[in-house]
């Protein structure tokens, strides 16, 4: 949550405005920041990584998603739409290892 100095002159003159607007500003800033930084991995790279892991199910197992219903379709959609940034960040070590493996296969 964003912290506001309510003792400054601007905030002390209008305390109710600060209490009402602080959550609103926080929501707007959080949404804007997510829109800017929440970019997906491009579909070409996503397809390469998924295939390097051995396919949809193998990729799901690697990320620990194979227990969830609908995972196969979800992974298959990533081949066309790209892997969401949240998934990449959550499983960064595994995805980086796959990137290295895919690059070494292409170089050979």
C-alpha positions in Angstrom: 0.0 0.0 0.0 1.3 3.4 -0.8 2.2 5.6 2.2 1.1 9.2 2.3 2.4 11.9 4.7 -0.8 13.2 6.3 1.1 15.7 8.4 2.1 17.9 5.5 0.1 21.1 4.9 -1.7 19.9 1.8 -2.9 16.7 3.4 -3.7 18.1 6.8 -6.1 20.7 5.2 -8.2 18.0 3.5 -7.9 14.8 5.6 -11.0 13.1 4.3 -9.8 13.6 0.7 -6.6 11.7 1.5 -8.4 8.8 3.1 -10.8 8.4 0.3 -8.3 9.0 -2.6 -5.4 7.0 -1.2 -7.0 3.6 -2.1 -8.2 4.9 -5.4 -4.7 6.2 -6.3 -3.2 2.9 -5.2 -5.5 1.0 -7.5 -4.9 3.2 -10.4 -1.1 3.2 -10.0 -1.1 -0.6 -9.5 -3.2 -1.2 -12.6 -1.1 1.2 -14.7 2.1 -0.4 -13.7 0.8 -3.9 -14.4 -0.3 -2.8 -17.8 3.2 -1.5 -18.6 5.3 -4.3 -17.2 3.0 -7.3 -17.6 4.1 -8.3 -21.1 4.0 -11.8 -22.4 6.8 -13.8 -23.8 6.4 -13.8 -27.6 4.7 -16.8 -29.1 7.7 -18.0 -31.1 9.9 -18.2 -28.0 7.1 -19.8 -26.0 6.6 -22.5 -28.6 10.4 -23.1 -28.7 10.5 -23.6 -24.9 7.5 -25.8 -24.7 8.8 -28.0 -27.5 12.3 -28.1 -25.8 10.7 -29.4 -22.6 9.1 -32.3 -24.5 5.7 -31.0 -25.2 2.7 -29.5 -23.4 2.4 -32.1 -20.6 6.2 -32.2 -20.0 6.2 -28.4 -19.7 3.3 -28.5 -17.3 5.1 -31.1 -15.1 8.2 -29.0 -15.2 6.3 -26.0 -13.8 4.2 -28.1 -11.4 1.0 -27.3 -13.2 0.0 -30.8 -14.3 -2.4 -31.3 -11.3 -4.7 -28.5 -12.3 -7.7 -29.1 -14.6 -7.4 -27.5 -18.1 -3.6 -27.3 -18.0 -3.1 -29.0 -21.3 -5.3 -26.4 -23.1 -3.7 -23.6 -21.2 -0.2 -24.6 -22.2 -1.3 -25.1 -25.8 -2.7 -21.6 -25.8 0.6 -20.3 -24.6 2.2 -21.5 -27.8 0.0 -19.1 -29.8 -0.3 -16.3 -27.3 2.9 -16.4 -25.4 3.6 -17.4 -21.8 2.3 -14.8 -19.3 4.9 -12.7 -17.4 3.6 -13.9 -14.1 4.3 -17.5 -15.0 7.7 -16.7 -16.4 8.7 -14.8 -13.2 7.3 -17.5 -10.9 9.3 -20.3 -12.7 12.3 -18.2 -13.8 15.0 -20.8 -13.0 13.2 -23.6 -14.9 12.5 -21.3 -17.9 16.1 -20.0 -18.0 17.4 -23.6 -18.0 15.0 -24.4 -20.9 16.2 -21.4 -22.8 19.8 -22.5 -22.5 18.9 -26.0 -23.6 16.9 -24.7 -26.6 19.8 -22.4 -27.6 22.4 -25.2 -27.4 20.2 -27.4 -29.6 19.9 -24.7 -32.2 23.6 -24.1 -32.1 24.4 -27.8 -32.7 
